[in-house]
Amino acid sequence: MTESEGLRDKLARSSEDALGKLAQDLLENPLVNGAISRAFEARERAVQAQEAAMGALNIPSAADVERLTRRLRSVSQRLEGIEDGVDRLDQRLEALNRPALSGAEERLKGIEAQLAKLATELGTLAAGLDASPVPVPREQERLEVDEPAPPAAGGSDRSNPDGSARRAVS
């Protein structure tokens, strides 16, 4: 197998060399060189004529579509950058406002608790004002000063400086 591989390599090298020499000879030939140049010029003129015809019909050419595609990619990348920046800014603002909001919320909760307590006390006071006065127990009642009190059976009578009698309350 080594002989066949060696023979194959030799044939491949010699054929590559022959093709390279043929191509070189063709490119150096003025007739072939002129034909290739004229073919490239004709191709360029055909592309220009095609673009002019498409422009007259308001149809975009492949080059126009390619330019538009590149421009859209560029705008898309810029927009993604702006969105990322806005997201970072939003996160920063949220982080800055979070402590201030929690402190304010705590203060508001404290104020609400105090207001609830005051409302309860005011309700109690209002209920007390609307209620009729509590009657005094009989033991704590006072006798009229103008009427003479009968002497108590076992109690001591005291007389007021004006001469009227008063019942002693114990």
Backbone bond lengths (Angstrom), bond angles and torsions (degrees), N, CA, C in turn:
res aa  C-N    CA-C-N  psi(-1)  N-CA   C-N-CA  omega(-1)  CA-C   N-CA-C  phi
1 M - - - 1.429 - - 1.512 111.68 -
2 T 1.271 119.03 -25.38 1.454 122.25 -180.00 1.522 110.44 -66.53
3 E 1.329 116.13 -35.60 1.465 118.16 179.73 1.513 110.84 -68.25
4 S 1.371 116.87 -38.96 1.467 119.14 -179.04 1.534 111.11 -70.41
5 E 1.327 116.86 -36.24 1.473 119.65 177.18 1.516 110.30 -67.97
6 G 1.301 116.79 -40.24 1.461 119.83 178.19 1.512 111.48 -63.82
7 L 1.348 116.44 -40.93 1.453 121.21 179.04 1.529 110.02 -66.11
8 R 1.329 116.13 -39.58 1.465 120.27 179.18 1.525 110.15 -63.98
9 D 1.307 117.54 -43.93 1.464 121.33 178.80 1.525 111.26 -62.07
10 K 1.330 115.99 -41.96 1.469 119.46 179.70 1.521 110.39 -63.86
11 L 1.344 117.43 -42.43 1.464 120.75 179.31 1.529 110.87 -64.57
12 A 1.336 116.17 -41.58 1.471 120.08 -179.46 1.517 110.26 -63.85
13 R 1.324 117.61 -43.06 1.463 120.67 179.44 1.523 111.95 -65.68
14 S 1.312 115.10 -42.90 1.462 117.95 -177.89 1.524 110.39 -69.58
15 S 1.332 118.53 -35.51 1.470 119.70 178.16 1.522 110.62 -69.70
16 E 1.330 117.80 -38.01 1.471 121.00 177.11 1.524 109.61 -63.62
17 D 1.306 116.84 -42.33 1.463 120.02 178.97 1.524 110.69 -63.41
18 A 1.332 117.46 -41.60 1.459 121.69 -179.42 1.519 110.78 -64.84
19 L 1.344 116.47 -43.15 1.464 119.84 178.95 1.528 111.09 -65.49
20 G 1.312 117.94 -41.37 1.463 121.62 177.67 1.505 111.40 -60.67
21 K 1.365 117.37 -42.19 1.459 121.57 179.67 1.515 110.46 -66.93
22 L 1.356 117.69 -39.44 1.461 121.65 178.88 1.523 110.35 -64.30
23 A 1.333 117.32 -44.10 1.464 121.05 179.29 1.527 110.38 -62.94
24 Q 1.313 116.60 -41.85 1.462 120.75 179.30 1.529 109.88 -62.69
25 D 1.320 116.58 -42.60 1.462 119.87 179.71 1.521 111.02 -65.54
26 L 1.328 116.58 -38.60 1.458 119.45 179.22 1.529 111.41 -66.60
27 L 1.322 117.18 -41.64 1.473 120.28 -179.89 1.525 111.23 -67.77
28 E 1.306 117.27 -30.60 1.463 119.82 179.08 1.518 111.67 -79.00
29 N 1.326 117.21 -18.43 1.460 121.11 178.82 1.523 108.42 -70.78
30 P 1.339 117.96 123.92 1.459 120.21 -177.74 1.521 113.02 -64.73
31 L 1.294 118.93 -31.40 1.453 121.85 -178.96 1.536 110.02 -67.50
32 V 1.333 117.08 -47.36 1.480 121.48 179.06 1.520 110.03 -67.65
33 N 1.305 117.23 -42.52 1.462 121.74 -179.97 1.523 109.95 -60.33
34 G 1.326 118.42 -43.61 1.471 122.39 178.60 1.514 110.98 -64.14
35 A 1.357 116.67 -39.75 1.463 119.91 -179.80 1.529 110.97 -64.97
36 I 1.320 115.62 -41.62 1.488 119.21 178.74 1.524 110.00 -64.53
37 S 1.316 117.25 -42.36 1.475 120.65 179.71 1.516 110.19 -62.61
38 R 1.352 117.24 -45.19 1.465 120.19 179.65 1.535 110.59 -63.95
39 A 1.336 118.34 -36.20 1.470 121.30 178.80 1.529 110.62 -64.55
40 F 1.323 116.85 -42.07 1.478 119.77 178.61 1.525 110.81 -66.79
41 E 1.332 117.10 -38.82 1.467 120.17 178.51 1.522 110.14 -65.11
42 A 1.348 116.60 -41.98 1.466 120.51 179.55 1.523 110.17 -63.94
43 R 1.303 116.15 -39.50 1.471 120.23 177.79 1.520 110.55 -62.41
44 E 1.319 117.15 -43.81 1.473 121.65 -179.73 1.521 110.61 -63.64
45 R 1.344 116.83 -42.54 1.471 120.19 178.53 1.527 110.63 -65.30
46 A 1.323 117.44 -38.04 1.475 120.78 179.10 1.524 109.83 -64.36
47 V 1.327 118.10 -41.62 1.485 121.81 178.38 1.521 109.70 -62.79
48 Q 1.357 116.88 -43.70 1.463 119.97 179.56 1.521 111.07 -64.44
49 A 1.337 117.47 -41.21 1.464 120.98 178.85 1.526 110.50 -65.22
50 Q 1.316 116.58 -39.22 1.464 121.02 178.72 1.525 110.11 -63.98
51 E 1.330 117.44 -44.90 1.471 120.51 179.13 1.513 110.91 -63.67
52 A 1.351 117.74 -39.34 1.468 120.62 178.96 1.518 110.51 -65.15
53 A 1.326 117.49 -42.67 1.464 121.12 -179.83 1.525 110.29 -65.56
54 M 1.332 116.77 -42.39 1.467 119.83 179.93 1.518 110.52 -68.05
55 G 1.326 116.79 -35.82 1.459 119.78 177.04 1.511 111.36 -65.58
56 A 1.353 117.10 -38.11 1.462 120.89 178.84 1.527 110.78 -66.20
57 L 1.315 116.84 -30.93 1.466 121.01 179.04 1.530 112.71 -90.87
58 N 1.321 117.37 2.37 1.476 123.11 -178.02 1.520 112.05 62.72
59 I 1.314 116.59 34.61 1.456 121.94 176.79 1.521 107.07 -107.56
60 P 1.315 118.15 127.65 1.467 119.26 -178.65 1.526 111.01 -71.09
61 S 1.304 114.48 144.58 1.462 119.59 176.98 1.524 109.71 -84.70
62 A 1.327 115.30 173.13 1.464 119.89 178.74 1.519 109.99 -62.20
63 A 1.327 117.07 -36.86 1.466 120.55 178.82 1.528 110.38 -65.50
64 D 1.341 116.20 -39.59 1.468 119.64 177.87 1.526 110.89 -63.68
65 V 1.325 115.72 -42.84 1.459 120.05 179.15 1.525 110.46 -63.88
66 E 1.335 115.96 -40.61 1.470 120.25 179.04 1.535 111.17 -64.27
67 R 1.329 117.47 -42.68 1.475 120.99 178.12 1.532 110.28 -62.95
68 L 1.323 115.65 -43.04 1.460 119.83 179.00 1.526 111.11 -63.65
69 T 1.324 116.43 -40.19 1.467 120.51 178.66 1.521 110.56 -62.69
70 R 1.324 117.42 -44.64 1.472 120.33 178.60 1.523 110.98 -62.34
71 R 1.336 115.38 -41.62 1.457 119.34 -179.30 1.534 110.86 -64.76
72 L 1.327 116.10 -41.67 1.472 119.65 178.15 1.522 111.67 -63.10
73 R 1.323 116.63 -39.97 1.468 119.42 177.30 1.521 110.26 -62.14
74 S 1.318 115.85 -42.40 1.464 119.84 -179.86 1.527 110.81 -62.73
75 V 1.329 116.39 -45.65 1.467 120.41 179.43 1.526 110.33 -63.74
76 S 1.330 116.20 -39.91 1.461 120.33 179.22 1.525 111.16 -62.30
77 Q 1.328 117.24 -43.20 1.467 120.54 179.00 1.520 110.89 -64.76
78 R 1.323 116.68 -41.14 1.472 119.58 178.12 1.529 110.78 -63.71
79 L 1.330 116.20 -41.82 1.458 120.10 179.60 1.521 111.44 -63.83
80 E 1.317 117.57 -39.24 1.467 120.71 176.92 1.530 110.18 -63.11
81 G 1.330 116.66 -39.90 1.465 120.13 176.88 1.521 111.78 -62.21
82 I 1.328 115.82 -41.79 1.470 119.97 178.82 1.525 110.11 -65.17
83 E 1.333 117.17 -42.96 1.466 120.27 178.40 1.526 111.27 -61.00
84 D 1.321 116.98 -41.32 1.468 119.97 177.92 1.522 110.65 -62.77
85 G 1.331 116.39 -42.05 1.461 120.20 178.51 1.517 111.71 -63.13
86 V 1.325 117.32 -41.99 1.464 121.05 179.13 1.530 109.93 -65.01
87 D 1.338 117.28 -40.17 1.466 120.17 177.73 1.527 111.31 -61.86
88 R 1.343 116.45 -44.08 1.472 119.22 178.91 1.525 110.58 -63.66
89 L 1.333 116.94 -41.26 1.458 120.89 179.30 1.529 110.69 -64.14
90 D 1.324 116.75 -40.28 1.462 121.14 178.18 1.528 110.92 -62.64
91 Q 1.321 116.25 -41.64 1.466 120.01 178.86 1.527 110.96 -64.92
92 R 1.329 116.57 -40.77 1.475 119.51 178.66 1.526 110.93 -63.40
93 L 1.338 116.69 -45.83 1.463 119.87 179.91 1.524 111.39 -62.71
94 E 1.314 116.12 -39.35 1.458 120.46 178.21 1.532 110.66 -63.37
95 A 1.345 115.72 -41.72 1.466 119.80 179.76 1.532 110.62 -66.63
96 L 1.338 117.33 -36.69 1.466 120.49 179.59 1.525 111.42 -70.56
97 N 1.317 118.18 -37.53 1.463 121.90 -176.54 1.518 112.70 -81.04
98 R 1.309 118.32 -22.16 1.466 121.18 -175.61 1.530 111.84 -58.68
99 P 1.355 121.44 -51.28 1.472 119.58 -179.51 1.520 112.47 -64.89
100 A 1.320 117.85 -37.84 1.453 120.56 -179.43 1.522 110.15 -65.41
101 L 1.311 117.24 -41.11 1.452 120.03 -179.91 1.519 111.52 -67.41
102 S 1.325 118.13 -41.32 1.463 119.28 -178.47 1.524 110.44 -65.92
103 G 1.332 118.55 -39.23 1.461 121.04 177.46 1.517 111.11 -65.35
104 A 1.316 116.84 -42.53 1.465 120.68 178.79 1.519 110.26 -65.75
105 E 1.317 117.27 -38.43 1.459 120.20 178.77 1.524 111.00 -64.30
106 E 1.333 116.73 -39.73 1.462 120.15 178.44 1.533 110.15 -63.46
107 R 1.324 116.63 -43.10 1.458 120.32 179.46 1.525 110.67 -63.66
108 L 1.329 116.22 -41.52 1.458 119.68 179.12 1.524 111.34 -64.02
109 K 1.320 117.36 -38.94 1.464 120.04 178.15 1.531 110.37 -63.53
110 G 1.341 116.67 -40.85 1.463 120.27 178.16 1.516 111.45 -63.51
111 I 1.328 116.40 -42.62 1.468 120.63 179.26 1.526 110.21 -64.60
112 E 1.341 116.40 -41.41 1.463 119.59 178.96 1.523 111.04 -63.17
113 A 1.335 117.38 -38.92 1.471 120.20 178.88 1.525 110.59 -64.42
114 Q 1.341 116.48 -42.63 1.464 119.88 178.84 1.525 110.85 -64.87
115 L 1.335 116.99 -40.08 1.459 119.93 178.70 1.531 111.19 -64.58
116 A 1.321 116.90 -38.28 1.472 119.93 177.87 1.526 110.12 -64.44
117 K 1.338 116.91 -41.32 1.466 121.14 179.23 1.529 110.28 -63.50
118 L 1.344 116.25 -45.12 1.467 120.28 178.85 1.525 111.32 -63.54
119 A 1.323 117.05 -38.59 1.465 120.15 179.04 1.527 110.39 -64.03
120 T 1.326 117.23 -38.91 1.466 120.79 178.28 1.529 110.36 -64.70
121 E 1.334 116.73 -44.62 1.471 120.25 -179.97 1.517 110.86 -64.74
122 L 1.340 116.89 -40.37 1.465 119.74 178.63 1.524 110.66 -65.11
123 G 1.317 117.18 -37.29 1.466 120.50 177.05 1.519 111.34 -63.23
124 T 1.321 115.58 -41.57 1.462 120.14 178.74 1.522 110.36 -64.22
125 L 1.349 116.79 -44.38 1.466 120.18 178.69 1.525 111.25 -63.65
126 A 1.327 117.07 -41.79 1.462 119.81 -179.87 1.520 110.66 -64.73
127 A 1.326 117.36 -39.14 1.461 120.46 177.71 1.524 110.38 -64.48
128 G 1.327 115.97 -36.99 1.473 119.99 178.97 1.513 111.76 -68.09
129 L 1.314 118.73 -34.72 1.468 121.50 179.25 1.516 111.27 -71.85
130 D 1.317 117.18 -33.86 1.456 121.19 -178.72 1.524 111.88 -76.76
131 A 1.303 119.01 -22.40 1.467 122.24 -176.24 1.533 109.97 -75.41
132 S 1.323 115.20 150.90 1.464 119.63 176.88 1.526 108.48 -75.37
133 P 1.339 117.65 154.54 1.463 119.15 -177.78 1.531 111.40 -62.83
134 V 1.293 114.64 145.30 1.455 121.35 -179.32 1.527 107.51 -73.59
135 P 1.359 117.52 129.74 1.482 118.34 -179.54 1.532 111.17 -67.58
136 V 1.312 114.29 145.06 1.461 120.54 179.97 1.524 107.89 -78.11
137 P 1.342 118.40 136.51 1.474 119.67 178.08 1.522 111.05 -61.39
138 R 1.328 117.86 153.49 1.463 123.68 -175.23 1.520 111.83 -59.37
139 E 1.326 117.08 -33.35 1.455 119.49 -179.04 1.516 112.39 -67.59
140 Q 1.338 116.43 -23.82 1.456 119.23 -177.07 1.520 112.73 -101.00
141 E 1.330 117.72 5.18 1.453 119.81 179.63 1.520 110.23 -71.83
142 R 1.305 117.13 151.64 1.467 122.26 176.15 1.516 109.21 -104.97
143 L 1.244 113.04 147.23 1.459 117.83 177.01 1.507 109.02 -85.02
144 E 1.298 113.91 158.25 1.444 118.65 176.94 1.526 108.58 -67.04
145 V 1.268 117.62 139.53 1.451 122.26 -176.17 1.515 111.31 -74.50
146 D 1.278 119.73 -31.63 1.454 123.10 -174.38 1.527 112.99 -76.06
147 E 1.281 118.52 -27.61 1.466 117.84 -177.44 1.528 109.54 -90.49
148 P 1.292 116.90 139.54 1.462 119.52 -179.84 1.525 109.49 -74.07
149 A 1.287 115.78 136.00 1.461 120.96 -178.87 1.514 109.39 -91.65
150 P 1.326 117.32 139.78 1.459 118.76 176.56 1.515 109.83 -69.98
151 P 1.342 117.13 147.72 1.452 118.65 -178.92 1.506 110.31 -65.96
152 A 1.307 115.07 138.87 1.464 121.01 -179.42 1.507 108.52 -79.20
153 A 1.279 114.58 148.57 1.452 119.01 -176.42 1.507 109.97 -78.80
154 G 1.020 137.55 81.37 1.456 136.75 -178.99 1.496 111.34 117.62
155 G 1.279 118.79 -5.03 1.454 121.32 -179.99 1.498 109.77 -98.62
156 S 1.226 118.50 169.52 1.458 122.24 179.65 1.507 108.34 -102.62
157 D 1.321 115.09 139.51 1.455 120.48 177.14 1.502 109.09 -96.38
158 R 1.231 114.99 137.01 1.454 121.02 175.50 1.504 107.56 -119.18
159 S 1.240 116.35 140.98 1.450 117.89 178.92 1.514 108.49 -109.08
160 N 1.332 113.59 144.46 1.461 120.53 -179.92 1.510 108.91 -79.07
161 P 1.298 118.88 162.77 1.459 120.35 178.96 1.519 113.42 -59.99
162 D 1.348 117.40 -24.33 1.467 118.99 -179.36 1.529 111.47 -86.96
163 G 1.331 118.99 0.02 1.445 122.70 175.84 1.501 114.08 98.19
164 S 1.349 119.51 -4.28 1.465 120.53 -179.33 1.514 109.77 -86.32
165 A 1.288 116.25 156.05 1.467 120.91 -177.77 1.510 110.05 -94.78
166 R 1.294 116.22 151.58 1.449 121.94 -179.98 1.502 108.32 -136.63
167 R 1.315 117.25 139.64 1.456 120.78 -179.85 1.512 108.50 -85.96
168 A 1.309 115.68 137.74 1.451 121.23 -179.32 1.522 109.43 -81.22
169 V 1.265 115.64 135.04 1.469 120.22 179.64 1.505 106.91 -105.90
170 S 1.320 116.17 131.25 1.449 117.58 178.96 1.492 111.85 -118.14
